[in-house]
C-alpha cells in the first residue's frame, strides 16, 4: 500500500471537501508540497488560498504533474479523469480515510471522537477548549467551525484530535490512544447489514486502542455501556444517567441553553453555562469535559471555552427571518438526531414549531421513517418534500408519501409537499410572526432552506 511518508509531492482530488481540506493543511504543515482539484469552490477553499495551496476548479489534471501520490475522497469515483490520468502515469493512490489514518500514526497521542451522533459537536467543543487552553494540538473536525474559519487547526504539540467516522468502517484506519464513543445507532444501513454489524464495527474500532489506551464511554447509550462493561482498557464514563462525569442542577435559560453543575465521581468541579440549546448538548459537553480532564486542562478553562462555544455550521444554525418567522437548519437526518434537534427547538421561545424534513436516502427512508416514527412529536407541523437521492437511485420502493403516512400514524402532523417552492408558499399561508421553522436533513436542504427566506 502507498504511504504518505514516501511522497513529498501530493495531489488531493476533492480538496474543497471538509476533511480533504483539513488533510491538505496538515500535510503542508508537515513538509509536503500540496496541490489539488475540486468541481467548485467551497467554504473551505479560502483556507487553501490563505496557505498558498494551488488547486483547479474542475478535474483538469493540469496540477497533477510530478505528484508522487494522489489522495481522493470517497465521492471521487475510479472514472474521475484525474484518477484515470494518475493510473496512466503510475502514480499511487490513497483513499481519504486511509491517508487520515497514516497521518494519525505521526502523533504520540491520538484522540478519536466516534459515535453515530454528536461527534462533530464534541470534536468542535474540544477545538475551542484546545484554543482557550493554548494546548496547540492538531484538530480535524468534520464540519465548518466559525472560530477556525474551517474544519482544522494545525498545531505544534504531539496531540491529534480527530472526528472518527463509522461510515464504510473508515475509522478503522486510525491509531487512537483515547477513543470516545457517544452512541451506536442504526444508521448507514446502505452499507451495514443491520445494527449488529454496526456494533461489531465499533468493537473493531476499540480493538485499535493500545494496552494503555483509554475508552471514553457515554453510558446513556446501552450499546456503548455494553462495550464498556467488557473492555480490557481503562474506561472513563460520562452521561446524564451516571458515569464518572455527569450533570446536576440543570437549568435552561430563555434561549433553551443549559446551565449545570459538573460532577466528577461525585465531586462538584463547578458550573458550565452553555450557549447552545438542547439536552443533547449537555451530553456532548460532558464528553468533551471527560476528554479534556484526561488531557489535564483546568476545569475553569474548560467551562470558559464551553460557554464561548457556538454550534458548527448546519447544527441548529440560524438562517434568518421572513415575515416574523425565524428559520433554523440542522444536519440531523436520523430519528435520534431529529428528536434531539426538535427538543432543542421547543426550548426556544416560539408560538408554533414547523419542521421541514428532507430525507436524503431511499434506504434510510425505507428502514427508519416508514414505521414507528416518533421523532417529530415536538413539532406542530412536519412538511415533507420528495426524497433527495443522495448516493442512491430511485427504484420506486419508497416515496415521501410513505414517510408522511408513517409520521401521521403517531403524530398526525405531517404534510407532503413535493418541492421547496410549495413549502415556502405553505409557510407564507400558515406560519405567522413568532413561529419557528427548523429544516432538517443531510441532502441539499441547507441550500433549499434559503428559498424559504
Secondary structure per residue as TSV (DSSP state, phi and psi in degrees):
chain	resnum	aa	ss	phi	psi
A	1	X	-	360.0	141.5
A	2	X	-	-63.6	154.8
A	3	X	-	-140.1	142.2
A	4	X	G	-62.8	-24.4
A	5	X	G	-65.0	-22.0
A	6	X	G	-92.6	2.8
A	7	X	-	-130.3	119.0
A	8	X	S	-82.4	-34.8
A	9	X	E	-110.7	116.3
A	10	X	E	-126.8	136.1
A	11	X	E	-114.3	129.3
A	12	X	E	-110.1	119.5
A	13	X	E	-94.5	118.8
A	14	X	T	94.9	32.1
A	15	X	T	-67.4	-15.6
A	16	X	T	-83.3	-5.8
A	17	X	S	-74.4	158.0
A	18	X	H	-57.9	-56.2
A	19	X	H	-67.3	-42.1
A	20	X	H	-63.1	-39.8
A	21	X	H	-59.1	-44.1
A	22	X	H	-61.8	-43.0
A	23	X	H	-59.8	-42.5
A	24	X	H	-59.6	-46.0
A	25	X	H	-68.7	-39.3
A	26	X	H	-66.2	-46.3
A	27	X	H	-63.2	-39.1
A	28	X	H	-61.7	-42.1
A	29	X	H	-65.2	-22.7
A	30	X	T	-95.3	11.6
A	31	X	T	101.3	1.9
A	32	X	-	-83.4	151.1
A	33	X	E	-93.7	124.0
A	34	X	E	-118.8	135.5
A	35	X	E	-132.6	173.7
A	36	X	E	-168.2	-176.8
A	37	X	E	-154.3	156.0
A	38	X	E	-157.2	165.0
A	39	X	S	-77.1	-19.0
A	40	X	S	-158.7	162.7
A	41	X	-	-70.1	150.0
A	42	X	-	-133.7	179.2
A	43	X	T	-66.2	-11.8
A	44	X	T	-98.8	-11.6
A	45	X	H	-74.3	-19.3
A	46	X	H	-59.3	-37.1
A	47	X	H	-65.1	-34.2
A	48	X	H	-66.7	-42.6
A	49	X	H	-59.6	-43.5
A	50	X	H	-61.9	-35.0
A	51	X	H	-91.2	0.4
A	52	X	T	71.3	26.0
A	53	X	-	-85.5	124.0
A	54	X	E	-82.0	139.7
A	55	X	E	-153.1	157.8
A	56	X	E	-109.5	147.6
A	57	X	E	-93.5	113.5
A	58	X	S	106.3	142.1
A	59	X	-	-89.1	72.1
A	60	X	-	-85.9	-24.1
A	61	X	-	83.1	0.4
A	62	X	T	-68.0	-22.7
A	63	X	T	-99.6	-0.8
A	64	X	T	-62.8	-45.1
A	65	X	T	37.5	-118.7
A	66	X	T	-96.2	25.0
A	67	X	-	-58.3	140.3
A	68	X	S	-99.4	-9.0
A	69	X	E	-156.8	141.9
A	70	X	E	-114.9	131.1
A	71	X	E	-112.8	133.2
A	72	X	E	-130.5	150.1
A	73	X	-	-85.5	166.7
A	74	X	T	-61.9	-23.8
A	75	X	T	-75.1	-14.6
A	76	X	S	-91.2	110.3
A	77	X	-	-83.3	164.2
A	78	X	T	-59.0	-24.8
A	79	X	T	-87.4	4.9
A	80	X	-	-55.8	133.0
A	81	X	H	-58.1	-32.9
A	82	X	H	-74.9	-34.5
A	83	X	H	-67.7	-39.5
A	84	X	H	-60.3	-45.6
A	85	X	H	-63.9	-39.4
A	86	X	H	-61.6	-41.4
A	87	X	H	-65.8	-39.1
A	88	X	H	-62.5	-35.1
A	89	X	H	-84.5	-7.7
A	90	X	T	76.0	25.7
A	91	X	-	-84.9	126.3
A	92	X	E	-63.5	152.9
A	93	X	E	-123.8	147.9
A	94	X	E	-133.5	135.8
A	95	X	E	-74.6	151.0
A	96	X	H	-50.5	-48.8
A	97	X	H	-65.7	-32.5
A	98	X	H	-68.2	-41.3
A	99	X	H	-63.7	-40.2
A	100	X	H	-61.7	-41.5
A	101	X	H	-62.1	-39.6
A	102	X	H	-68.1	-35.4
A	103	X	H	-62.2	-41.1
A	104	X	H	-62.6	-26.5
A	105	X	T	-63.9	-20.2
A	106	X	T	-82.9	-5.6
A	107	X	-	-113.1	133.1
A	108	X	S	-64.3	-34.6
A	109	X	E	-118.3	120.0
A	110	X	E	-124.7	116.7
A	111	X	E	-101.6	113.9
A	112	X	E	-109.6	121.0
A	113	X	E	-101.9	111.1
A	114	X	E	-121.3	169.1
A	115	X	-	138.3	152.1
A	116	X	S	-73.3	-23.1
A	117	X	S	-139.8	142.3
A	118	X	S	95.0	-8.5
A	119	X	H	-67.0	-36.1
A	120	X	H	-65.2	-42.6
A	121	X	H	-64.9	-45.4
A	122	X	H	-62.9	-43.8
A	123	X	H	-62.9	-38.6
A	124	X	H	-67.3	-38.7
A	125	X	H	-61.2	-41.9
A	126	X	H	-65.3	-30.8
A	127	X	H	-64.8	-43.2
A	128	X	H	-75.3	-31.6
A	129	X	H	-64.4	-42.5
A	130	X	H	-57.1	-42.6
A	131	X	H	-65.5	-48.5
A	132	X	H	-69.9	-29.7
A	133	X	H	-85.3	-5.8
A	134	X	T	54.9	39.1
A	135	X	-	-73.9	-31.7
A	136	X	-	58.3	40.6
A	137	X	-	-76.9	160.7
A	138	X	E	-87.9	129.4
A	139	X	E	-120.5	136.1
A	140	X	E	-129.7	108.1
A	141	X	E	-109.4	145.9
A	142	X	E	-90.7	39.4
A	143	X	E	-167.3	172.6
A	144	X	E	-87.7	119.4
A	145	X	E	-107.0	121.2
A	146	X	G	-57.3	-48.4
A	147	X	G	-71.3	-17.5
A	148	X	G	-89.5	-11.9
A	149	X	T	53.7	38.9
A	150	X	E	161.3	-149.8
A	151	X	E	-123.4	17.1
A	152	X	E	-146.3	144.3
A	153	X	E	-122.9	121.8
A	154	X	-	-90.3	111.0
A	155	X	-	-104.7	179.3
A	156	X	S	-112.5	-12.7
A	157	X	S	-79.4	163.0
A	158	X	S	-86.0	37.3
A	159	X	E	-122.8	131.8
A	160	X	E	-122.3	120.9
A	161	X	E	-111.9	121.7
A	162	X	E	-138.9	146.5
A	163	X	E	-69.2	140.2
A	164	X	-	-122.0	105.0
A	165	X	-	-89.6	133.4
A	166	X	-	-84.4	-12.1
A	167	X	G	-60.8	134.7
A	168	X	G	47.2	28.2
A	169	X	G	59.0	29.8
A	170	X	G	-65.4	-23.2
A	171	X	G	-71.5	-8.1
A	172	X	G	-76.0	-4.0
A	173	X	G	-85.0	-12.6
A	174	X	-	-79.9	163.8
A	175	X	-	-124.3	71.1
A	176	X	-	-75.7	150.4
A	177	X	S	-108.8	-27.1
A	178	X	E	-125.9	123.7
A	179	X	E	-121.9	119.2
A	180	X	E	-101.9	135.0
A	181	X	E	-123.8	119.9
A	182	X	-	-84.7	-37.8
A	183	X	-	-170.7	163.5
A	184	X	-	-131.7	118.1
A	185	X	-	-134.3	171.9
A	186	X	S	-87.0	66.9
A	187	X	-	-111.3	167.7
A	188	X	-	58.2	42.8
A	189	X	T	-77.1	0.7
A	190	X	T	-76.5	-16.8
A	191	X	T	-111.2	-49.9
A	192	X	S	-84.2	143.8
A	193	X	S	-69.2	-39.4
A	194	X	S	-165.6	-177.9
A	195	X	H	-64.3	-29.9
A	196	X	H	-64.3	-37.1
A	197	X	H	-68.4	-35.6
A	198	X	H	-66.6	-45.5
A	199	X	H	-58.5	-42.2
A	200	X	H	-63.0	-35.4
A	201	X	H	-64.5	-39.6
A	202	X	H	-69.7	-32.8
A	203	X	H	-60.5	-44.4
A	204	X	H	-62.9	-38.8
A	205	X	H	-60.1	-45.9
A	206	X	H	-66.7	-29.2
A	207	X	H	-66.2	-15.2
A	208	X	T	-74.5	-17.2
A	209	X	S	-65.5	140.1
A	210	X	-	-71.6	174.3
A	211	X	T	-58.9	-33.6
A	212	X	T	-95.2	14.6
A	213	X	-	-73.7	165.1
A	214	X	E	-123.7	131.5
A	215	X	E	-104.1	115.3
A	216	X	E	-98.0	111.7
A	217	X	E	-117.8	131.0
A	218	X	E	-84.3	109.6
A	219	X	T	-81.7	-0.8
A	220	X	T	-68.9	-22.8
A	221	X	S	-98.2	122.6
A	222	X	H	-67.5	-28.1
A	223	X	H	-73.8	-39.1
A	224	X	H	-65.6	-38.9
A	225	X	H	-60.9	-39.0
A	226	X	H	-65.8	-40.1
A	227	X	H	-63.9	-39.9
A	228	X	H	-65.1	-38.0
A	229	X	H	-63.8	-30.6
A	230	X	T	-107.5	7.8
A	231	X	-	-74.3	138.2
A	232	X	S	-90.2	-2.5
A	233	X	S	-93.7	169.0
A	234	X	E	-63.8	128.3
A	235	X	E	-111.1	128.0
A	236	X	E	-115.5	123.6
A	237	X	E	-111.5	156.1
A	238	X	E	-151.8	162.3
A	239	X	-	155.1	169.1
A	240	X	S	-76.3	-25.4
A	241	X	S	-91.1	1.2
A	242	X	-	142.5	-162.6
A	243	X	S	106.9	176.1
A	244	X	S	-62.9	-35.8
A	245	X	E	-120.4	121.5
A	246	X	E	-143.6	176.9
A	247	X	E	-118.1	146.5
A	248	X	E	-137.4	159.8
A	249	X	E	52.1	53.8
A	250	X	E	-77.3	129.5
A	251	X	E	-134.6	144.3
A	252	X	E	-108.8	137.5
A	253	X	-	-83.8	-173.0
A	254	X	T	-66.5	-17.4
A	255	X	T	-99.1	4.6
A	256	X	S	83.6	13.0
A	257	X	E	-89.6	135.9
A	258	X	E	-90.5	140.7
A	259	X	E	-115.0	141.4
A	260	X	E	-159.8	156.4
A	261	X	E	-85.0	141.3
A	262	X	E	-101.9	124.5
A	263	X	E	-109.0	131.3
A	264	X	E	-113.7	108.5
A	265	X	T	49.4	43.4
A	266	X	T	90.6	-14.5
A	267	X	E	-92.5	131.1
A	268	X	E	-78.2	119.0
A	269	X	E	-85.1	-31.3
A	270	X	E	149.7	-171.8
A	271	X	E	-106.5	144.2
A	272	X	E	-121.2	131.8
A	273	X	E	-114.4	111.8
A	274	X	E	-80.6	158.4
A	275	X	E	-116.2	19.2
A	276	X	E	-128.7	145.2
A	277	X	E	-87.4	164.5
A	278	X	S	103.7	145.1
A	279	X	H	-62.8	-35.7
A	280	X	H	-62.6	-27.7
A	281	X	H	-76.6	-20.5
A	282	X	H	-64.5	-44.9
A	283	X	H	-64.0	-44.6
A	284	X	H	-57.8	-43.6
A	285	X	H	-63.7	-40.0
A	286	X	H	-61.8	-38.0
A	287	X	H	-63.3	-44.9
A	288	X	H	-64.2	-36.2
A	289	X	H	-66.0	-43.9
A	290	X	H	-60.2	-43.4
A	291	X	H	-67.7	-45.1
A	292	X	H	-64.9	-37.6
A	293	X	H	-65.2	-36.5
A	294	X	H	-63.7	-33.2
A	295	X	T	-87.5	9.2
A	296	X	T	65.8	37.5
A	297	X	-	-85.3	130.8
A	298	X	-	-59.2	142.8
A	299	X	H	-61.3	-37.9
A	300	X	H	-58.9	-38.7
A	301	X	H	-68.0	-41.1
A	302	X	H	-60.4	-47.5
A	303	X	H	-62.9	-42.7
A	304	X	H	-62.2	-43.2
A	305	X	H	-66.3	-42.3
A	306	X	H	-67.3	-31.7
A	307	X	H	-66.8	-34.8
A	308	X	H	-79.7	-15.1
A	309	X	-	-66.5	133.1
A	310	X	-	-119.8	153.7
A	311	X	-	-57.8	147.1
A	312	X	-	-67.8	164.1
A	313	X	T	-59.3	143.8
A	314	X	T	70.8	17.0
A	315	X	S	-119.8	97.7
A	316	X	S	44.4	53.6
A	317	X	E	-90.7	131.1
A	318	X	E	-76.5	123.9
A	319	X	E	-101.0	-27.3
A	320	X	E	149.5	-167.9
A	321	X	E	-137.1	141.9
A	322	X	E	-139.9	123.8
A	323	X	T	54.1	37.0
A	324	X	T	79.8	4.5
A	325	X	E	-102.8	120.3
A	326	X	E	-82.5	139.1
A	327	X	E	-120.3	126.3
A	328	X	E	-120.7	158.8
A	329	X	E	-132.9	143.1
A	330	X	E	-137.0	140.8
A	331	X	-	-69.2	-11.9
A	332	X	-	-50.7	129.5
A	333	X	-	-136.7	2.4
A	334	X	S	-112.4	148.2
A	335	X	H	-49.8	-40.6
A	336	X	H	-63.1	-40.3
A	337	X	H	-69.8	-41.5
A	338	X	H	-64.9	-41.6
A	339	X	H	-59.6	-43.7
A	340	X	H	-66.1	-39.7
A	341	X	H	-64.7	-44.7
A	342	X	H	-71.6	-29.9
A	343	X	H	-63.3	-40.1
A	344	X	H	-67.4	-41.9
A	345	X	H	-64.2	-37.7
A	346	X	H	-68.0	-18.0
A	347	X	T	-85.4	-10.1
A	348	X	S	-85.0	131.1
A	349	X	-	-54.3	129.8
A	350	X	-	-165.9	170.1
A	351	X	S	-95.2	-75.4
A	352	X	-	-109.4	148.1
A	353	X	E	-113.0	116.2
A	354	X	E	-103.0	134.6
A	355	X	E	-116.4	129.3
A	356	X	E	-107.5	116.0
A	357	X	E	-114.6	115.8
A	358	X	-	-107.5	112.1
A	359	X	-	-80.1	136.3
A	360	X	-	-107.0	17.5
A	361	X	-	-158.0	130.9
A	362	X	H	-66.0	-37.4
A	363	X	H	-62.8	-45.9
A	364	X	H	-64.4	-40.8
A	365	X	H	-59.3	-46.5
A	366	X	H	-69.5	-39.6
A	367	X	H	-89.0	-25.5
A	368	X	H	-116.8	-20.9
A	369	X	S	-126.3	19.8
A	370	X	S	-116.3	4.4
A	371	X	S	-159.7	145.1
A	372	X	S	51.2	50.0
A	373	X	-	-91.5	109.1
A	374	X	-	-118.8	0.4
A	375	X	T	-77.9	-9.0
A	376	X	T	-101.8	12.6
A	377	X	T	-66.6	-23.0
A	378	X	T	-80.6	-10.1
A	379	X	-	-89.0	145.9
A	380	X	S	-78.0	-31.0
A	381	X	E	-149.9	136.1
A	382	X	E	-117.1	122.5
A	383	X	E	-106.9	124.7
A	384	X	E	-120.3	112.5
A	385	X	-	-85.2	179.8
A	386	X	-	-57.9	152.0
A	387	X	-	-66.4	134.8
A	388	X	-	-83.1	128.7
A	389	X	-	-67.8	-27.4
A	390	X	T	56.3	-126.9
A	391	X	T	-85.4	-3.6
A	392	X	S	-111.5	166.2
A	393	X	-	-106.1	148.2
A	394	X	-	-76.8	111.0
A	395	X	-	-98.3	0.4
A	396	X	S	84.6	6.1
A	397	X	S	-80.5	-17.4
A	398	X	-	-149.1	149.8
A	399	X	-	-137.3	158.8
A	400	X	H	-57.2	-31.2
A	401	X	H	-61.4	-32.3
A	402	X	H	-65.8	-39.2
A	403	X	H	-66.7	-42.3
A	404	X	H	-59.6	-42.9
A	405	X	H	-61.9	-41.0
A	406	X	H	-67.8	-40.9
A	407	X	H	-62.0	-41.9
A	408	X	H	-71.3	-15.6
A	409	X	H	-66.4	-27.8
A	410	X	H	-113.2	-48.8
A	411	X	T	-93.7	-26.9
A	412	X	-	53.6	40.4
A	413	X	-	-135.3	15.5
A	414	X	E	-105.5	145.1
A	415	X	E	-132.9	132.9
A	416	X	E	-89.2	122.5
A	417	X	-	-134.1	109.9
A	418	X	S	-55.9	-38.6
A	419	X	S	-122.2	161.7
A	420	X	H	-72.4	-24.1
A	421	X	H	-63.2	-42.0
A	422	X	H	-69.2	-34.7
A	423	X	H	-65.2	-41.3
A	424	X	H	-60.7	-45.2
A	425	X	H	-62.3	-38.9
A	426	X	H	-63.1	-46.0
A	427	X	H	-65.4	-39.4
A	428	X	H	-60.5	-33.8
A	429	X	H	-83.5	-27.7
A	430	X	H	-114.6	-34.2
A	431	X	-	-82.8	143.0
A	432	X	-	-127.3	177.0
A	433	X	T	-56.2	132.8
A	434	X	T	93.7	-7.1
A	435	X	-	-82.0	164.6
A	436	X	E	-125.8	135.3
A	437	X	E	-118.0	127.2
A	438	X	E	-121.6	118.0
A	439	X	E	-95.5	138.1
A	440	X	E	-132.7	149.5
A	441	X	-	139.2	165.0
A	442	X	S	-117.5	15.5
A	443	X	S	-86.8	-132.7
A	444	X	S	-96.3	18.2
A	445	X	H	-59.2	-31.4
A	446	X	H	-65.1	-31.6
A	447	X	H	-76.5	-43.1
A	448	X	H	-64.4	-27.7
A	449	X	G	-57.5	-33.2
A	450	X	G	-62.9	-25.3
A	451	X	G	-66.6	-27.2
A	452	X	G	-72.4	-14.6
A	453	X	-	-100.6	360.0
